[in-house]
C-alpha cells in the first residue's frame, strides 16, 4: 500500500472507486484534522472504502472515511473515527464542483490519501456511477489485456 514516489507517500488507496465509478476529473485538497488523526494517518490506519464528499453551504465535507483512533493516546484526547471532516479548497474550485454535482448528478469520491511535504492531502474525483453492464465490459477488457500479455510472454 505504501508507495514513496515523486515526493509523496500514499497512505490509503480506494481501488474500488475506479471499478464502481467512471472517473471524469480529479482534484487535490487539504483536509482539516486533529492531532490524533494525523498520527493515525501517519501510521496508515485509514479506510476510504465507504467515503464520499458533499458540498454544503459553500464548503466541501469528507464523510464516512474511517480514521482509527490513535492507540497511544487516552480516550479523552482521541477523535471520533467516522467524523465529518472539512476539505480545504479554493472558492473557485468549490463553485465548479457545486455546478457539476448539482446539474450533472455526479458524485465526489475519495481516491487516495497521502502525505505531501508533511501535509495530509486527499485526492478525490468527480465520478459517474457505472451500471452493471459497464462493470462487465471493464472486467472483460481487463481479462483480454491479461490474455494478450500472457500470449506475448510465451512468444
VOKETOR-748408 format. One record per residue: residue in one letter; x negated, y negated, z negated of N, C-alpha, C in turn. Coordinates in steps of 0.001 Angstrom, whole numbers, padded with zeros to 6 digits, always signed. Atoms other than C-alpha are relative to their C-alpha. Example, Ala and Ser with C-alpha at 12.3 -4.5 7.8 and 13.67 -1.06 7.14 Angstrom:
% VOKETOR-748408
A-000890+001190+000000-012300+004500-007800-000900-001200+000000 S+000820+001190+000060-013670+001060-007140+000770-001090-000730 
***
This chain:
% VOKETOR-748408
X-000825+001197+000000+000000+000000+000000-000865-001256+000000 X+000785+001217+000134-002730-002453-000920-000967-000111+001163 X+000796+000228-001184-004447-003899+002097-000691-001341-000143 X+000714+001258+000131-007174-006521+001986-000533-000402+001370 X+000418+000470-001310-007446-008356+005286+000432-001442+000191 X-000298+001386-000341-007532-011920+006564+000286-000878-001221 X-000121+000863+001162-007783-013410+003061+001247+000189-000824 X-001124-000252+000873-004622-011929+001613+000135+001486-000316 X-000128-001363+000496-003769-008808-000347+001488+000340-000106 X-001407-000386-000011-000432-007115+000340+000308+000771-001285 X-000406-000636+001246+001287-006184-002930+001143+000966+000242 X-001167-000837-000277+004619-004833-001678+000432-000201+001444 X-000407+000037-001399+005929-003985+001771+001373+000654+000112 X-001349-000529-000194+009582-003476+002726+000062+000612+001397 X+000084-000648-001307+009132-000959+005552+001377+000324+000553 X-001337-000373-000444+012796-000038+005675+000729-001165+000678 X-000658+001174-000586+013780-003601+006633-000103+000007+001516 X+000174-000034-001449+012368-003146+010128+000851+001090+000649 X-000867-001060-000512+014452+000009+010515+001468-000417-000037 X-001398+000377+000171+017705-001496+009242+000388-001283+000730 X-000285+001301-000599+017399-004957+010836-000850-000226+001239 X+000747+000478-001153+016369-006379+014168-000599-001339-000425 X+000690+001192+000497+013775-008981+013146-000092-001041+001121 X+000002+001063-001003+014220-012287+015000-001103-001027-000248 X+001020+000992+000357+011978-014802+013158-000525+000313-001388 X+000556-000197+001337+009625-014566+010197-000445-001337-000577 X+000387+001201+000742+008882-017204+007567-000861+000416-001183 X+000803-000209+001200+006412-017523+004715+000423-001032-001035 X-000415+000925+001057+007416-019024+001382-000724+000330-001286 X+000469-000215+001355+006046-019513-002075+001190+000457-000829 X-001073-000488+000846+008042-018130-004956-000220-000522-001414 X+000076+000564+001343+008835-019648-008352+000045+001150-001009 X+000129-001136+000908+007673-017194-011041-000388-000442-001401 X+000502+000210+001356+006994-016948-014757-001347+000712-000124 X+001335-000569+000192+003618-015880-016169-000035+001513+000003 X+000008-001460+000052+004530-012275-016911+000356+000606+001363 X-000318-000490-001339+005982-011893-013406-001248+000016+000876 X+001232+000075-000787+002697-012988-011840-000932+001146-000386 X+000867-001092+000453+000789-010474-013983+000501+001348+000495 X-000563-001249-000515+003173-007674-012976-000224+000125+001501 X+000210-000025-001445+002867-008623-009306-001448+000348+000312 X+001418-000321-000208-000922-008552-009528-000287+001465-000263 X+000147-001431+000283-000580-005045-010980+000714+000863+001035 X-000670-000732-001077+001556-004080-007960+001343+000591-000381 X-001270-000540+000485+004822-003475-009840+001190-000750+000599 X-001065+000723-000701+007221-004896-007202+000730+000954+000932 X-000800-000775-000936+010073-003348-005236+000898-000965+000781 X-000770+000898-000865+011516-005307-002290+001170+000703+000685 X-000926-000843-000760+013766-002476-001102+001411-000568+000139 X-001391+000454-000038+017223-003866-002005+000117-001519+000039 X-000009+001453+000090+016235-007529-001899+000536-000689+001242 X-000457+000867-001088+017708-010290+000213-000080-001435-000492 X+000060+001419+000362+017729-014081+000276+001296-000684+000411 X-001197+000791-000274+020611-016562+000190-000354-001478-000026 X+000163+001447+000041+020853-020263+000871+001190-000563-000758 X-001054+000612+000825+022827-022081-001856-000416-001412-000377 X+000231+001401+000379+023059-025846-002387-001333-000548+000502 X+001238+000517-000575+020128-026582-000102-001256+000645-000552 X+001153-000725+000527+017840-024066-001841+000106+001461+000427 X+000013-001411-000387+016785-020552-000865-000356+000825-001227 X+000162-000840+001180+017061-017845-003536-000267+001434+000411 X+000326-001405-000212+015498-014389-003565+000752+000812-001038 X-000907-000722+000892+017998-011940-005028-000297+001488+000048 X+000058-001457+000142+017777-008354-006257-001374+000593+000299 X+001354-000530-000129+013981-007998-005979-000453+000389-001404 X+000365-000520+001317+012692-005859-008832-001493-000196-000257 X+001371+000152+000482+009516-007004-010608-000005+000576-001408 X-000007-000691+001295+008815-004627-013503-000517-000894-001111 X+000518+000771+001137+008312-006123-016969-001477+000309-000237 X+001430-000159+000266+004676-006665-017902-000174+000832-001261 X+000088-000967+001104+003648-003794-020173-000775-000527-001210 X+000815+000466+001115+001090-005670-022290+000519-001272-000651 X-000624+001167+000601+003489-008407-023294+001174+000473-000849 X-001131-000384+000837+006144-008337-026005+001303-000228+000754 X-001294+000135-000640+009806-008075-025078+000498-001442-000030 X-000449+001380+000156+010403-011622-026276-000522-000891+001124 X+000626+000844-001019+007992-013168-023753+000194+000522+001417 X-000126-000614-001314+008827-010817-020876+001157-000573+000796 X-000997+000534-000920+011086-011534-017915+001064+001055+000326 X-001078-000868-000495+014334-010083-016541-000465+000597+001337 X+000559-000603-001221+013315-007548-013813+000686-000433+001301 X-000705+000314-001246+016022-008423-011239+000563-001414+000031 X-000548+001348+000026+016496-012114-011924-000111-000670+001371 X+000010+000761-001242+017206-014561-009095-001168-000978-000036 X+001188+000841-000053+014036-016375-008018+000097-000968+001177 X-000074+001040-001023+013710-019585-006035-001179+000125+000972 X+001042+000023-001016+011792-019585-002754-000344-001450+000318 X+000470+001361-000209+009715-022680-002061-000267-000239+001484 X+000093+000310-001424+010239-024005+001463+000173-001494+000223 X-000239+001389-000368+010232-027368+003211+001471-000199+000356 X-001414+000289-000279+013612-029059+003660+000373+000302+001443 X-000263-000236-001419+013347-028845+007429+000201+001491+000278 X-000137-001451-000170+012844-025071+007260+001329+000486-000573 X-001257-000400+000635+015808-024720+004909+001175-000375+000887 X-001097+000428-000882+018033-026723+007277+000149+000928+001203 X-000081-000919-001140+017154-024487+010217+000540+001359-000437 X-000508-001278+000507+017788-021394+008079+001498-000061-000249 X-001434+000159+000276+021194-022709+006965+000784+000121+001297 X-000689-000041-001284+022221-023250+010581+000066+001400+000578 X+000036-001333-000599+021143-019802+011728+000774+001028-000817 X-000695-000977+000842+022540-017902+008756+001511-000196+000081 X-001442+000255+000001+025939-019609+008779+000629+000165+001373 X-000607-000042-001328+026529-019893+012532-000142+001351+000680 X+000247-001229-000736+024973-016710+013848+000236+001259-000838 X-000262-001150+000856+025747-014468+010863-001215+000883-000217 X+001229-000756+000212+022126-013443+010282-000277+000164-001496 X+000353-000291+001385+020578-012096+007079-001462-000354-000240 X+001384+000265+000382+017409-013165+005252-000507+001202-000801 X+000503-001235+000594+015387-010055+004394-001477-000166-000348 X+001430+000060+000332+012071-009973+002469-000754+001157+000645 X+000808-001022-000664+009372-008095+004391-001216+000399-000825 X+001234-000259+000755+006192-008438+002304-000135-000986-001138 X+000424+000904+001068+004943-009897-000944-001507+000188-000106 X+001448-000097-000003+001261-010733-001048-000628-001176-000733 X+000789+001066+000627-001444-012813-002709-000822-000669+001093 X+000758+000771-000980-002926-015561-000574-000687-001130-000748 X+000796+000984+000751-005720-017626-002131+000479-000128-001444 X-000411-000004+001400-004487-016627-005594+001465-000305-000243 X-001415+000323+000146-000853-017611-004937+000866+001140+000535 X-000916-001041-000448+002069-015211-004595+000877-000571+001108 X-000796+000416-001152+003764-015531-001202+000943+001130+000394 X-000962-000969-000507+006795-013814+000296+000184-000263+001488 X-000304+000087-001420+007182-013118+003989+001405+000557+000168 X-001362-000471-000209+010846-012909+004919+000424-000314+001421 X-000389+000107-001397+012726-012680+008177+001487-000231+000161 X-001386+000073-000428+015943-013638+009861+000264+001297+000744 X-000257-001290-000615+017421-010291+010731+001459+000187+000343 X-001346-000355-000415+020442-008963+012513+000143+001493-000251 X-000190-001404+000341+021802-005668+011187+000137+000872+001225 X-000071-000924-001131+021294-002745+013545+001192+000925-000162 X-001058-000995-000019+024115-000458+014498-000648+001382+000036 X+000521-001356+000058+023739+003321+014240-000677+000401+001313 X+000592-000394-001285+023069+003755+017974-001331-000703+000240 X+001282+000697-000126+020296+001126+017823-001078+000717-000796 X+000954-000726+000834+018610+003040+014994-000431+001287+000696 X+000323-001250-000703+018823+006257+017011-000937-000266+001175 X+000878+000348-001115+017250+004547+020023-001420-000255-000487 X+001328+000272+000554+014363+003310+017865-000705+001287-000394 X+000593-001276+000403+013811+006778+016431-000441+000794+001234 X+000332-000718-001227+013854+008302+019926-001247-000606+000649 X+001149+000694-000583+011397+005671+021200-001280+000341-000763 X+001161-000344+000821+009050+006381+018272-000458+001431+000248 X+000338-001397-000256+009214+010139+018859-000664+000157+001367 X+000598-000053-001332+008473+009640+022560-001434-000528-000016 X+001352+000564+000117+005466+007461+021692-000951+001016-000629 X+000830-001008+000666+004144+010169+019336-000349+001138+000954 X+000230-001088-000961+004563+012853+022011-001024-000417+001049 X+000959+000484-000994+002691+010710+024535-001403-000061-000594 X+001311+000064+000661-000143+010138+022038-000602+001390-000149 X+000493-001381+000157-000392+013879+021342-000458+000559+001339 X+000373-000492-001334-000446+014666+025067-001324-000628+000451 X+001232+000689-000384-003176+012065+025623-001199+000566-000768 X+001066-000539+000827-005234+013542+022759-000480+001349+000534 X+000334-001335-000497-005096+017044+024254-000860-000058+001256 X+000700+000045-001288-006425+015957+027655-001081-001026+000042 
***
